[in-house]
Amino acid sequence: MSTEAKRAPAPAQKRKEKGTPGDNGADSAPQNELAGTTPELRRELLRSMLLQRRFEERCAEAYALGKIGGFCHLYIGQEAISTGVMSMIRPDDYVITAYRDHGQALARGVSPRSVMAELFGRDTGCSGGKGGSMHIFDAKTNFLGGHGIVGSHVPIAAGVGFAIKYRRGNQLCICFFGEAAVNIGAFHEALNLASLWDLPVIFIVENNRYGMGTSISRSTANEDMLIRAKGYRMEGESVDGQDVFAVRECMARAVERARKEKRPTLIEMKTYRFMGHSMSDAVSGTYRTKDELEENMKRDPILVLHNKIYESGELTEGEMRKIDDEAKAIAQDAWDFADASPEPPLEKLYTDVYADTSS
């Protein structure tokens, strides 16, 4: 969908009553969304979100042309989460995620060229062209993947938290996963140990309401995500994942808790994916209506942010187009780089099977 500068007729509501159409609102919202941020930071948040959107749009094109093979899960509609979270952590913190990982990698600072090259299966990709869409890794930014099995990486996040504690570090680990993962046994085991051992891990549920084509109401007996936090004596919050300022405010509390108290947090970020589960899935499919999709797209996270900045008088339509054009140029450069890069040589098939480590 296009985010060319169009101003909504009225500001997006900060909160909706639960149960209303298109409701992705949280139980609370910031009183003053722009407080605690500078104009420069607000523009940087917008740049990050636009880059992710334009990059993912090009990924959709590349997949349709056969340049990207295998699975490809796009992040369109969820950019406020990745951008808000990454803006609140340090370069030495760790991030681990599931298979919808391109946008999160870009927000973390992974090179767009190396991500696109990985998607194209090229030797210059961040995983050497052998991981593909679901396995984006980057040691320089402590981006630990990209995991294809639902919930499999949640215990790994607990392990990272334990390593931080064992080494007496002050970092934290961010763990992203979808709402379907909260029903996986490994999720419960990881949260139990994280709380029992006081591990600095922030578990983030990106609740986009559908596990593949199955609505959460059909897969989860208790849709209250936060009751899982209570079950493990852990702090929990629910937040509007379409509002980058709400994400940042919630993250500020979780980050402080992880660093000062060495305690984990479970955060439900309510969001909505505008594309299908993967590129093999139609946009609306047979499991959600076109009307539902269009209603949720009214709260496009980029539009929500754009409107708030625009209404504060900080951003002109010309400046918005300039930022958008820059994002498009970066995405095109990533495509050109990936397309010109070589495929991995045959002997690479035998590398990276085992890791050499001294720790």
Buried (B, 14 or more C-beta within 10 A) or exposed (E): BEBEBEEBEEEBBBBBEEEEEBBBBBEBBBEEBBEEBEEEEBBBBBBBBBBBBBBBBBBBEBBEEEBBEBBBBBBBBBBBBBBBBBBBBEEEBBBBBBBBBBBBBBBBBBBBBBBBBBBBBBBBBBBBBBBBBBBBBBEEBBBBBBBBEBBBBBBBBBBBBBBBBEEEEBBBBBBBBBBBBBBBEBBBBBBBBBBEEBBBBBBBBBBBBBBBBBEBEEBBEEBEBBEBBEBBEBBBBBBBBBBBBBBBBBBEEBBEBBBEEBBBBBBBBBBBBBBBBBBEBEEBBEBBEEEBBEBBBEBBBBBBBBBBBBBEEEBEEEBBEEBBEBBBEBBBEBBEBBEEBEEBEEEEEEEEEEEEEEE
